[in-house]
Amino acid sequence: MRTPIIAGNWKMNKNPKETQEFLDGIKGKLPESGVEAIIGAPAIDLTTLVAGAEGTPLKTAAENSYFEDAGAFTGETSPKALDEMGLDYVIIGHSERRQYFGETDEDINKKAHAILKNNMLPIICCGETLEQREAGKAESWVTGQIENAVKGISAADLAKSVIAYEPIWAIGTGKTATSDQAQEMVHVIREKIASLYDADTADKVRILYGGSVKPANVKELMAKEDIDGGLVGGASMDPESFLALANFNK
Ligand SMILES: O=C[C@H](O)COP(=O)(O)O
């Protein structure tokens, strides 16, 4: 039985004061069990986020980390330091990081290893452009991204990790993939994991859908067999909206 996840990704939004206001807004209102609620926040907000999440059901995520623990890498974030701070997850391979910061499949794979080595779990993002979808290349593209991202990761580690399928054409556009389109691709990803690993690992890994998820469509998406949750941008910013998502099954 896979525990559903509602993971916010604030992207480059909110400062520490706004992070604290958000934490005050959700205080005592997250489900104690049955759904795992995660907030991914900018690096400058993580101290506030982790302190506020302590002793609550909220889990925490960084939006990126480097693949080395320390050294002369100006401007990068150490996965070792994130673990020491108490972070639970790190989002890697988001399409914005791939598109604007040149993050490659190889980087993502190295980052996944570094995150797991440092006792955290990766949320590995994948997804196709509209052009790739229209050319009938979406499945081969996405399964290729996954195959590259998980190279050398053990079945036990992958089973605990999270994959997020985010069609680029549905991110921040208000254009959600239909629940059938999302289910179809998430199923393809799960089958790819089964072929790379085994049926048990494929059954355990949690696969999220991301792209204009909001309180109005979360139930329909979550009703799909293979979809284990949402990676949510815009609708995760407001406490009421995030609470509505995290309590989707009430
Ligand atoms: O990581 C989150 C995704 O990029 C989705 O963003 P969105 O919910 O604003 O479409």
The ligand as an SDF file (V2000), in Angstrom:
LIG
                    3D

 10  9  0  0  0  0  0  0  0  0999 V2000
    6.7040   21.3710   -9.3740 O   0  0  0  0  0  0  0  0  0  0  0  0
    5.5680   21.7510   -9.6430 C   0  0  0  0  0  0  0  0  0  0  0  0
    5.1540   21.8950  -11.0150 C   0  0  0  0  0  0  0  0  0  0  0  0
    6.0890   22.5730  -11.7660 O   0  0  0  0  0  0  0  0  0  0  0  0
    3.7310   22.2840  -11.2350 C   0  0  0  0  0  0  0  0  0  0  0  0
    3.5170   23.6510  -11.0770 O   0  0  0  0  0  0  0  0  0  0  0  0
    2.0030   24.1900  -11.1230 P   0  0  0  0  0  0  0  0  0  0  0  0
    1.2310   23.3800  -10.1250 O   0  0  0  0  0  0  0  0  0  0  0  0
    2.0760   25.6290  -10.7890 O   0  0  0  0  0  0  0  0  0  0  0  0
    1.5110   23.9080  -12.5230 O   0  0  0  0  0  0  0  0  0  0  0  0
  1  2  2  0
  2  3  1  0
  3  4  1  0
  3  5  1  0
  5  6  1  0
  6  7  1  0
  7  8  2  0
  7  9  1  0
  7 10  1  0
M  END
$$$$
